[in-house]
Amino acid sequence: MDTRPVSGDLAFRDATYADVDALVALVESSYRGDASRAGWTTEADLLDGQRTDPDGVRAVIDQEGSRLMVALREGELVACCQLENRGEAAYFGMFSVRPGLQGAGLGKSVLAEAERFAAQEWGVREMQMTVIAQREDLIAWYERRGYRRTGSYTPFPYGDERFGIPRRPDLKFELLVKPLA
């Protein structure tokens, strides 16, 4: 398995089935429940329920044109993200950083590696993502990294508990984009 070392103490590689349980735990701890409140990316005030499950993680690993990248520090899984090749653009999602490590630059490093990979390995010109529009703090973080709001919205999938159980009736996703070339 190819592991790419970055900045001395951080390495990246593709996720495997052996990582599934750890990835589910990482994603859930980053976004849902009281554990997520240790970091700043929590969605616990917006959504209850699950963020992902083992089947969902395995589906991302298996998806053609998709890469589930894990970040390791001293061999320990500390962050992850999904990249999906969509031709001219790459979609960025499932971004998770262990809550106790948030705010120290790890997320910036993971995002930078995802952008590097998408541009250099896939030759895409743009990174795209959707963010819950009510997450102003998170959107501001992405804007500081060169992403722009598009004003293009998609509805939250109310009634599909695979995406969580909404705590409010007005949730929607906004498309954010960043040129990579």
Short mmCIF file of the C-alpha atoms (twelve columns), coordinates in Angstrom:
data_MODEL
# 
_entry.id   MODEL 
# 
loop_
_atom_site.group_PDB 
_atom_site.id 
_atom_site.type_symbol 
_atom_site.label_atom_id 
_atom_site.label_alt_id 
_atom_site.label_comp_id 
_atom_site.label_asym_id 
_atom_site.label_seq_id 
_atom_site.Cartn_x 
_atom_site.Cartn_y 
_atom_site.Cartn_z 
_atom_site.pdbx_PDB_model_num 
ATOM 1   C CA . MET A 1   0.000   0.000  0.000   1 
ATOM 2   C CA . ASP A 2   1.387   3.378  -1.017  1 
ATOM 3   C CA . THR A 3   1.728   5.893  1.809   1 
ATOM 4   C CA . ARG A 4   2.787   9.427  0.901   1 
ATOM 5   C CA . PRO A 5   4.651   11.237 3.720   1 
ATOM 6   C CA . VAL A 6   3.860   14.921 4.066   1 
ATOM 7   C CA . SER A 7   5.339   17.623 6.322   1 
ATOM 8   C CA . GLY A 8   7.327   15.198 8.441   1 
ATOM 9   C CA . ASP A 9   4.679   13.834 10.780  1 
ATOM 10  C CA . LEU A 10  1.672   13.362 8.490   1 
ATOM 11  C CA . ALA A 11  1.237   10.669 5.831   1 
ATOM 12  C CA . PHE A 12  -1.605  9.946  3.402   1 
ATOM 13  C CA . ARG A 13  -2.872  6.755  1.823   1 
ATOM 14  C CA . ASP A 14  -6.054  5.269  0.393   1 
ATOM 15  C CA . ALA A 15  -8.489  3.738  2.875   1 
ATOM 16  C CA . THR A 16  -8.979  -0.023 2.967   1 
ATOM 17  C CA . TYR A 17  -11.684 -2.246 4.401   1 
ATOM 18  C CA . ALA A 18  -9.470  -2.662 7.470   1 
ATOM 19  C CA . ASP A 19  -10.014 1.073  8.154   1 
ATOM 20  C CA . VAL A 20  -13.824 1.003  7.971   1 
ATOM 21  C CA . ASP A 21  -14.608 0.822  11.698  1 
ATOM 22  C CA . ALA A 22  -12.014 3.485  12.558  1 
ATOM 23  C CA . LEU A 23  -13.323 5.736  9.765   1 
ATOM 24  C CA . VAL A 24  -16.935 5.431  10.933  1 
ATOM 25  C CA . ALA A 25  -15.828 6.292  14.474  1 
ATOM 26  C CA . LEU A 26  -13.773 9.264  13.221  1 
ATOM 27  C CA . VAL A 27  -16.576 10.702 11.079  1 
ATOM 28  C CA . GLU A 28  -19.209 10.220 13.778  1 
ATOM 29  C CA . SER A 29  -16.990 11.786 16.463  1 
ATOM 30  C CA . SER A 30  -16.276 14.775 14.234  1 
ATOM 31  C CA . TYR A 31  -19.901 15.670 13.530  1 
ATOM 32  C CA . ARG A 32  -22.426 14.011 15.841  1 
ATOM 33  C CA . GLY A 33  -23.131 13.726 19.537  1 
ATOM 34  C CA . ASP A 34  -21.363 15.148 22.558  1 
ATOM 35  C CA . ALA A 35  -17.935 13.848 21.487  1 
ATOM 36  C CA . SER A 36  -18.074 16.152 18.463  1 
ATOM 37  C CA . ARG A 37  -18.331 19.205 20.716  1 
ATOM 38  C CA . ALA A 38  -14.625 18.804 21.577  1 
ATOM 39  C CA . GLY A 39  -13.926 20.216 18.109  1 
ATOM 40  C CA . TRP A 40  -15.477 23.097 16.206  1 
ATOM 41  C CA . THR A 41  -16.902 21.153 13.219  1 
ATOM 42  C CA . THR A 42  -19.804 19.649 15.146  1 
ATOM 43  C CA . GLU A 43  -23.242 19.448 13.567  1 
ATOM 44  C CA . ALA A 44  -24.776 18.312 16.867  1 
ATOM 45  C CA . ASP A 45  -26.955 21.434 17.105  1 
ATOM 46  C CA . LEU A 46  -28.333 20.826 13.601  1 
ATOM 47  C CA . LEU A 47  -28.582 17.049 13.287  1 
ATOM 48  C CA . ASP A 48  -28.996 13.954 15.412  1 
ATOM 49  C CA . GLY A 49  -28.505 10.386 14.242  1 
ATOM 50  C CA . GLN A 50  -25.680 9.043  12.130  1 
ATOM 51  C CA . ARG A 51  -23.371 10.794 9.691   1 
ATOM 52  C CA . THR A 52  -22.223 7.546  8.059   1 
ATOM 53  C CA . ASP A 53  -22.103 3.800  8.614   1 
ATOM 54  C CA . PRO A 54  -19.838 0.894  7.605   1 
ATOM 55  C CA . ASP A 55  -21.786 0.222  4.397   1 
ATOM 56  C CA . GLY A 56  -21.513 3.871  3.383   1 
ATOM 57  C CA . VAL A 57  -17.758 3.926  3.980   1 
ATOM 58  C CA . ARG A 58  -17.238 0.676  2.048   1 
ATOM 59  C CA . ALA A 59  -19.304 2.112  -0.829  1 
ATOM 60  C CA . VAL A 60  -16.976 5.128  -1.023  1 
ATOM 61  C CA . ILE A 61  -13.906 2.869  -0.977  1 
ATOM 62  C CA . ASP A 62  -15.383 0.782  -3.828  1 
ATOM 63  C CA . GLN A 63  -16.761 3.656  -5.920  1 
ATOM 64  C CA . GLU A 64  -15.135 4.009  -9.348  1 
ATOM 65  C CA . GLY A 65  -13.429 7.392  -9.695  1 
ATOM 66  C CA . SER A 66  -13.470 7.939  -5.944  1 
ATOM 67  C CA . ARG A 67  -10.708 8.034  -3.378  1 
ATOM 68  C CA . LEU A 68  -11.174 7.850  0.377   1 
ATOM 69  C CA . MET A 69  -7.937  9.318  1.674   1 
ATOM 70  C CA . VAL A 70  -6.787  8.809  5.250   1 
ATOM 71  C CA . ALA A 71  -4.261  10.949 7.081   1 
ATOM 72  C CA . LEU A 72  -1.950  9.212  9.539   1 
ATOM 73  C CA . ARG A 73  0.211   10.676 12.285  1 
ATOM 74  C CA . GLU A 74  2.705   8.210  13.745  1 
ATOM 75  C CA . GLY A 75  0.666   5.434  12.124  1 
ATOM 76  C CA . GLU A 76  -2.603  6.538  13.769  1 
ATOM 77  C CA . LEU A 77  -5.613  7.574  11.679  1 
ATOM 78  C CA . VAL A 78  -6.312  11.240 12.518  1 
ATOM 79  C CA . ALA A 79  -8.277  12.578 9.514   1 
ATOM 80  C CA . CYS A 80  -9.929  11.592 6.253   1 
ATOM 81  C CA . CYS A 81  -11.673 12.937 3.184   1 
ATOM 82  C CA . GLN A 82  -13.368 11.665 0.062   1 
ATOM 83  C CA . LEU A 83  -12.465 12.795 -3.432  1 
ATOM 84  C CA . GLU A 84  -14.651 11.988 -6.414  1 
ATOM 85  C CA . ASN A 85  -13.445 12.615 -9.958  1 
ATOM 86  C CA . ARG A 86  -16.224 14.346 -11.910 1 
ATOM 87  C CA . GLY A 87  -14.267 15.173 -15.046 1 
ATOM 88  C CA . GLU A 88  -13.416 18.892 -14.973 1 
ATOM 89  C CA . ALA A 89  -13.984 19.030 -11.207 1 
ATOM 90  C CA . ALA A 90  -13.395 16.915 -8.134  1 
ATOM 91  C CA . TYR A 91  -15.953 16.634 -5.357  1 
ATOM 92  C CA . PHE A 92  -14.589 16.896 -1.804  1 
ATOM 93  C CA . GLY A 93  -16.551 15.330 1.039   1 
ATOM 94  C CA . MET A 94  -16.552 13.177 4.182   1 
ATOM 95  C CA . PHE A 95  -13.917 15.540 5.593   1 
ATOM 96  C CA . SER A 96  -13.192 14.630 9.199   1 
ATOM 97  C CA . VAL A 97  -10.484 15.546 11.670  1 
ATOM 98  C CA . ARG A 98  -10.333 14.024 15.138  1 
ATOM 99  C CA . PRO A 99  -12.082 16.602 17.369  1 
ATOM 100 C CA . GLY A 100 -9.227  16.970 19.875  1 
ATOM 101 C CA . LEU A 101 -6.828  17.791 17.030  1 
ATOM 102 C CA . GLN A 102 -8.998  20.402 15.316  1 
ATOM 103 C CA . GLY A 103 -7.762  23.981 15.189  1 
ATOM 104 C CA . ALA A 104 -4.067  23.078 14.910  1 
ATOM 105 C CA . GLY A 105 -3.643  23.093 11.119  1 
ATOM 106 C CA . LEU A 106 -4.277  19.412 10.433  1 
ATOM 107 C CA . GLY A 107 -7.421  20.151 8.403   1 
ATOM 108 C CA . LYS A 108 -5.525  22.683 6.267   1 
ATOM 109 C CA . SER A 109 -2.904  20.032 5.508   1 
ATOM 110 C CA . VAL A 110 -5.504  17.435 4.543   1 
ATOM 111 C CA . LEU A 111 -7.379  19.906 2.325   1 
ATOM 112 C CA . ALA A 112 -4.122  20.981 0.653   1 
ATOM 113 C CA . GLU A 113 -3.182  17.359 -0.058  1 
ATOM 114 C CA . ALA A 114 -6.655  16.678 -1.487  1 
ATOM 115 C CA . GLU A 115 -6.365  19.704 -3.775  1 
ATOM 116 C CA . ARG A 116 -2.848  18.702 -4.825  1 
ATOM 117 C CA . PHE A 117 -3.937  15.169 -5.626  1 
ATOM 118 C CA . ALA A 118 -7.020  16.260 -7.581  1 
ATOM 119 C CA . ALA A 119 -5.054  18.767 -9.668  1 
ATOM 120 C CA . GLN A 120 -1.868  16.749 -10.251 1 
ATOM 121 C CA . GLU A 121 -3.133  13.174 -10.417 1 
ATOM 122 C CA . TRP A 122 -6.558  13.704 -11.993 1 
ATOM 123 C CA . GLY A 123 -5.883  16.977 -13.827 1 
ATOM 124 C CA . VAL A 124 -9.118  18.575 -12.621 1 
ATOM 125 C CA . ARG A 125 -9.480  22.336 -12.679 1 
ATOM 126 C CA . GLU A 126 -11.905 22.861 -9.823  1 
ATOM 127 C CA . MET A 127 -12.740 21.490 -6.397  1 
ATOM 128 C CA . GLN A 128 -16.408 21.393 -5.408  1 
ATOM 129 C CA . MET A 129 -18.145 20.628 -2.145  1 
ATOM 130 C CA . THR A 130 -21.499 21.077 -0.507  1 
ATOM 131 C CA . VAL A 131 -21.794 22.460 3.005   1 
ATOM 132 C CA . ILE A 132 -24.883 22.903 5.141   1 
ATOM 133 C CA . ALA A 133 -25.692 26.569 4.488   1 
ATOM 134 C CA . GLN A 134 -26.364 27.208 8.179   1 
ATOM 135 C CA . ARG A 135 -22.715 26.324 8.977   1 
ATOM 136 C CA . GLU A 136 -21.447 29.900 8.588   1 
ATOM 137 C CA . ASP A 137 -18.284 29.232 10.628  1 
ATOM 138 C CA . LEU A 138 -17.325 26.285 8.441   1 
ATOM 139 C CA . ILE A 139 -18.105 28.155 5.221   1 
ATOM 140 C CA . ALA A 140 -15.928 31.047 6.438   1 
ATOM 141 C CA . TRP A 141 -13.072 28.559 7.054   1 
ATOM 142 C CA . TYR A 142 -13.345 27.328 3.455   1 
ATOM 143 C CA . GLU A 143 -13.551 30.893 2.132   1 
ATOM 144 C CA . ARG A 144 -10.244 31.674 3.876   1 
ATOM 145 C CA . ARG A 145 -8.797  28.784 1.853   1 
ATOM 146 C CA . GLY A 146 -9.963  30.166 -1.488  1 
ATOM 147 C CA . TYR A 147 -13.427 28.621 -1.837  1 
ATOM 148 C CA . ARG A 148 -16.328 30.789 -2.908  1 
ATOM 149 C CA . ARG A 149 -20.009 30.525 -2.264  1 
ATOM 150 C CA . THR A 150 -22.037 29.970 -5.417  1 
ATOM 151 C CA . GLY A 151 -25.545 30.654 -4.171  1 
ATOM 152 C CA . SER A 152 -26.498 27.274 -5.640  1 
ATOM 153 C CA . TYR A 153 -28.487 25.279 -3.095  1 
ATOM 154 C CA . THR A 154 -29.823 21.744 -2.857  1 
ATOM 155 C CA . PRO A 155 -32.374 20.631 -0.285  1 
ATOM 156 C CA . PHE A 156 -31.416 18.540 2.702   1 
ATOM 157 C CA . PRO A 157 -32.716 14.952 2.266   1 
ATOM 158 C CA . TYR A 158 -35.370 15.135 4.976   1 
ATOM 159 C CA . GLY A 159 -36.811 11.721 5.796   1 
ATOM 160 C CA . ASP A 160 -33.623 9.822  4.864   1 
ATOM 161 C CA . GLU A 161 -32.017 9.032  8.219   1 
ATOM 162 C CA . ARG A 162 -28.805 7.898  6.506   1 
ATOM 163 C CA . PHE A 163 -27.950 11.619 6.449   1 
ATOM 164 C CA . GLY A 164 -29.014 12.325 10.009  1 
ATOM 165 C CA . ILE A 165 -32.147 13.453 11.788  1 
ATOM 166 C CA . PRO A 166 -32.633 17.200 11.355  1 
ATOM 167 C CA . ARG A 167 -33.207 19.327 14.444  1 
ATOM 168 C CA . ARG A 168 -34.619 22.211 12.371  1 
ATOM 169 C CA . PRO A 169 -36.781 22.535 9.247   1 
ATOM 170 C CA . ASP A 170 -34.672 24.886 7.123   1 
ATOM 171 C CA . LEU A 171 -31.502 22.912 6.333   1 
ATOM 172 C CA . LYS A 172 -30.035 23.057 2.836   1 
ATOM 173 C CA . PHE A 173 -26.654 22.563 1.183   1 
ATOM 174 C CA . GLU A 174 -24.691 25.267 -0.622  1 
ATOM 175 C CA . LEU A 175 -22.183 24.484 -3.354  1 
ATOM 176 C CA . LEU A 176 -18.695 25.905 -2.729  1 
ATOM 177 C CA . VAL A 177 -16.037 25.919 -5.472  1 
ATOM 178 C CA . LYS A 178 -12.337 26.671 -5.831  1 
ATOM 179 C CA . PRO A 179 -10.281 26.823 -9.033  1 
ATOM 180 C CA . LEU A 180 -7.256  24.532 -8.838  1 
ATOM 181 C CA . ALA A 181 -5.352  25.585 -11.942 1 
# 
